[in-house]
Amino acid sequence: MAGARSAKAGNEVWIKTLPADLKTGDKVVLVDVTTKMAMGNDPDEGSAPYSASIKLNDRKDRITEEAVGDTVQWTVTIQGSGDERQYKFKAGDGKFLNVINKDDGLRVGADGVNAFNLVWDPANKRAPFLNAQVNDTLRVMGLYSMFGMMNSWRTKTSIDDQIKGTVMALLRTGYLHPACRQ
């Protein structure tokens, strides 16, 4: 894979992590574990981030690919703490993931809000959604799914039918004892 970075040097693997365990500078892959689709970080100018297929283990808590491409890796910046903790995601080219006030308003490098908080869907509590406040409107991020087609990541004003199936996971590089490997 062009631009790939090995995630298996020694005992290093891409593993699911809790958002609260992330630190500034961590590399992450944003994944909808239901569909095994990661968020791409280099979409066409003015387009929403695309979805890219990724291989997960059966428990959906580790990436099983030998190398994870740079085009799905994000560098995290953390601001604040507790309920005020915010996450920023930067692509390798230095452009941030931003939200604008549109239903497909997720962009890389465009003007907009680039600080995300977490929100839980009270209906399923399976995983957090990332959200951002744009002017007076709360925008919730999810993998867009309509008529069984999943083609891009978007923001919506609510966790509606088009994104409610998203089960977000953040996977970062970490180390496992060899006996724990599958």
URRAPE-V142921 format. One record per residue. N is the residue number from 1. RES is the residue in one small letter. D_LAST is the distance of its C-alpha to the last C-alpha in Angstrom with 1 decimal. Layout:
n=N res=RES d_last=D_LAST
n=N res=RES d_last=D_LAST
This chain:
n=1 res=m d_last=22.9
n=2 res=a d_last=26.1
n=3 res=g d_last=25.9
n=4 res=a d_last=22.1
n=5 res=r d_last=20.7
n=6 res=s d_last=17.6
n=7 res=a d_last=15.0
n=8 res=k d_last=13.0
n=9 res=a d_last=15.8
n=10 res=g d_last=14.8
n=11 res=n d_last=12.0
n=12 res=e d_last=13.3
n=13 res=v d_last=11.3
n=14 res=w d_last=13.0
n=15 res=i d_last=12.3
n=16 res=k d_last=14.6
n=17 res=t d_last=17.6
n=18 res=l d_last=20.7
n=19 res=p d_last=23.8
n=20 res=a d_last=25.6
n=21 res=d d_last=23.1
n=22 res=l d_last=23.9
n=23 res=k d_last=26.4
n=24 res=t d_last=28.8
n=25 res=g d_last=27.5
n=26 res=d d_last=23.8
n=27 res=k d_last=22.4
n=28 res=v d_last=20.9
n=29 res=v d_last=20.1
n=30 res=l d_last=21.8
n=31 res=v d_last=19.9
n=32 res=d d_last=21.0
n=33 res=v d_last=17.8
n=34 res=t d_last=19.9
n=35 res=t d_last=20.8
n=36 res=k d_last=18.1
n=37 res=m d_last=21.0
n=38 res=a d_last=21.4
n=39 res=m d_last=24.9
n=40 res=g d_last=26.5
n=41 res=n d_last=28.7
n=42 res=d d_last=31.3
n=43 res=p d_last=33.2
n=44 res=d d_last=36.7
n=45 res=e d_last=39.3
n=46 res=g d_last=40.2
n=47 res=s d_last=37.2
n=48 res=a d_last=34.5
n=49 res=p d_last=31.0
n=50 res=y d_last=29.4
n=51 res=s d_last=26.0
n=52 res=a d_last=23.4
n=53 res=s d_last=20.5
n=54 res=i d_last=17.1
n=55 res=k d_last=13.6
n=56 res=l d_last=11.3
n=57 res=n d_last=8.1
n=58 res=d d_last=9.4
n=59 res=r d_last=10.2
n=60 res=k d_last=11.9
n=61 res=d d_last=11.2
n=62 res=r d_last=9.6
n=63 res=i d_last=11.2
n=64 res=t d_last=9.3
n=65 res=e d_last=12.6
n=66 res=e d_last=13.6
n=67 res=a d_last=16.7
n=68 res=v d_last=18.0
n=69 res=g d_last=21.7
n=70 res=d d_last=24.3
n=71 res=t d_last=25.8
n=72 res=v d_last=23.2
n=73 res=q d_last=23.1
n=74 res=w d_last=25.4
n=75 res=t d_last=26.7
n=76 res=v d_last=27.4
n=77 res=t d_last=30.7
n=78 res=i d_last=31.2
n=79 res=q d_last=34.7
n=80 res=g d_last=36.0
n=81 res=s d_last=34.2
n=82 res=g d_last=33.7
n=83 res=d d_last=34.9
n=84 res=e d_last=36.5
n=85 res=r d_last=33.4
n=86 res=q d_last=33.2
n=87 res=y d_last=30.6
n=88 res=k d_last=31.6
n=89 res=f d_last=29.4
n=90 res=k d_last=30.7
n=91 res=a d_last=29.8
n=92 res=g d_last=29.9
n=93 res=d d_last=33.5
n=94 res=g d_last=34.5
n=95 res=k d_last=35.1
n=96 res=f d_last=34.1
n=97 res=l d_last=32.8
n=98 res=n d_last=36.0
n=99 res=v d_last=37.4
n=100 res=i d_last=40.8
n=101 res=n d_last=42.7
n=102 res=k d_last=41.8
n=103 res=d d_last=39.6
n=104 res=d d_last=37.6
n=105 res=g d_last=38.3
n=106 res=l d_last=35.1
n=107 res=r d_last=35.8
n=108 res=v d_last=34.6
n=109 res=g d_last=37.5
n=110 res=a d_last=40.2
n=111 res=d d_last=42.4
n=112 res=g d_last=41.2
n=113 res=v d_last=39.4
n=114 res=n d_last=36.2
n=115 res=a d_last=35.4
n=116 res=f d_last=33.0
n=117 res=n d_last=32.7
n=118 res=l d_last=30.4
n=119 res=v d_last=31.6
n=120 res=w d_last=30.1
n=121 res=d d_last=31.1
n=122 res=p d_last=33.0
n=123 res=a d_last=32.4
n=124 res=n d_last=28.7
n=125 res=k d_last=27.4
n=126 res=r d_last=23.9
n=127 res=a d_last=23.6
n=128 res=p d_last=26.2
n=129 res=f d_last=28.2
n=130 res=l d_last=29.6
n=131 res=n d_last=33.4
n=132 res=a d_last=36.4
n=133 res=q d_last=40.1
n=134 res=v d_last=42.3
n=135 res=n d_last=45.9
n=136 res=d d_last=46.3
n=137 res=t d_last=43.4
n=138 res=l d_last=39.9
n=139 res=r d_last=37.5
n=140 res=v d_last=34.0
n=141 res=m d_last=31.3
n=142 res=g d_last=29.0
n=143 res=l d_last=27.9
n=144 res=y d_last=31.1
n=145 res=s d_last=30.8
n=146 res=m d_last=34.0
n=147 res=f d_last=34.5
n=148 res=g d_last=30.8
n=149 res=m d_last=30.9
n=150 res=m d_last=28.7
n=151 res=n d_last=30.1
n=152 res=s d_last=30.5
n=153 res=w d_last=29.9
n=154 res=r d_last=33.1
n=155 res=t d_last=34.9
n=156 res=k d_last=36.9
n=157 res=t d_last=39.4
n=158 res=s d_last=37.4
n=159 res=i d_last=34.2
n=160 res=d d_last=35.7
n=161 res=d d_last=34.7
n=162 res=q d_last=33.7
n=163 res=i d_last=30.9
n=164 res=k d_last=30.3
n=165 res=g d_last=27.1
n=166 res=t d_last=25.4
n=167 res=v d_last=22.4
n=168 res=m d_last=22.2
n=169 res=a d_last=19.3
n=170 res=l d_last=19.6
n=171 res=l d_last=16.6
n=172 res=r d_last=17.4
n=173 res=t d_last=16.2
n=174 res=g d_last=14.9
n=175 res=y d_last=13.3
n=176 res=l d_last=10.4
n=177 res=h d_last=10.9
n=178 res=p d_last=9.0
n=179 res=a d_last=8.4
n=180 res=c d_last=6.6
n=181 res=r d_last=3.8
n=182 res=q d_last=0.0
